Structures are given as C-alpha cells and as structure tokens.
Amino acid sequence: MNTPLGATVPVLDLSGFNGSDTKRQELLQQLRLSCQEVGFFYVQGHGIEPGLQTRLEEHSAHFFAADAATKMQIRMELGGK
C-alpha cells in the first residue's frame, strides 16, 4: 500500500475480523500499512448500530459547542469523576 499524499483514505472492513486467521492477518496488515503510510483510515463493517452513531455525533456536537469551563469539568485528568 503506497498511498501518495492527497490520495484517498483507506477503508478497512472489519466484518471479516472474526473469520479465519488469514483474514484477520490481512486486516491487521492493512491496518498497519494504513497507519504507517497514510495516517488515517475509515472503518466499515464494524457492527455499530446507526442509531448509536447518530447519538454519538449529537453528543459530540453538543460537547464541542460548550465553553471551555464546561469542558474542563469532565477533562481526562478527572477520569470521568
């Protein structure tokens, strides 16, 4: 996978991950190369329900629209406390 700058982002299909060892190794190799050569990748076949994805997008938008003081109330240092 030699992807030049400006090329499309690789798409990794996780639907075969629980398949054979060969399929799993192929996917892991694609993941490794995507990270090393492109730095980004899309994931499909992950099994996450569309409704959950929608809620995540909504909550993310709400979080990023908040002011800094509100965001700091749930910063990582607090570990969700």
C-alpha positions in Angstrom: 0.0 0.0 0.0 1.9 3.0 -1.2 -0.6 5.9 -1.0 0.7 9.3 -2.1 -0.2 12.5 -0.3 -3.7 13.6 -1.5 -4.8 10.0 -2.3 -8.0 8.6 -0.8 -8.1 7.4 2.8 -8.1 3.6 3.1 -11.3 1.8 4.0 -10.9 -1.2 6.4 -13.8 -3.7 6.5 -14.0 -5.3 10.0 -16.7 -7.7 9.1 -14.2 -10.5 8.4 -12.2 -9.9 11.6 -13.8 -12.9 13.4 -13.2 -15.1 10.4 -10.1 -17.1 9.6 -6.7 -16.4 10.9 -5.7 -15.5 7.3 -8.5 -12.9 7.1 -7.6 -11.4 10.4 -3.9 -11.2 9.5 -4.8 -9.5 6.2 -6.9 -6.9 8.0 -4.1 -6.3 10.6 -1.6 -5.8 7.8 -4.0 -3.3 6.1 -4.4 -1.5 9.4 -0.6 -1.4 10.0 0.0 0.0 6.5 -2.8 2.5 6.7 -1.4 3.9 9.9 2.2 3.9 8.7 1.7 5.2 5.2 -1.4 7.3 5.3 -2.0 8.0 9.0 -5.8 7.7 8.7 -8.4 5.1 7.8 -12.1 4.6 7.6 -13.8 1.6 9.2 -16.8 -0.2 7.9 -18.4 -3.5 8.8 -17.9 -2.7 12.5 -21.5 -3.7 13.5 -22.2 -0.4 15.4 -25.9 0.4 15.0 -26.6 3.6 13.0 -28.7 5.0 15.9 -25.8 4.8 18.3 -23.6 6.6 15.7 -26.2 9.3 15.4 -26.3 9.8 19.2 -22.5 9.9 19.3 -22.4 12.6 16.7 -25.1 14.6 18.5 -23.3 14.4 21.9 -20.0 15.3 20.2 -21.5 18.4 18.6 -23.0 19.4 22.0 -19.7 18.9 23.8 -17.6 20.8 21.2 -20.1 23.7 21.3 -19.7 24.1 25.0 -17.4 26.7 26.6 -14.0 25.8 27.9 -15.1 25.9 31.6 -17.8 23.3 30.9 -15.4 21.0 29.0 -12.9 21.3 31.8 -15.4 19.8 34.3 -15.1 16.5 32.5 -11.5 16.6 31.5 -9.5 13.4 31.2 -7.5 14.1 34.3 -10.6 13.6 36.4 -11.2 10.2 34.8 -15.0 10.8 34.5 -15.3 11.6 38.2 
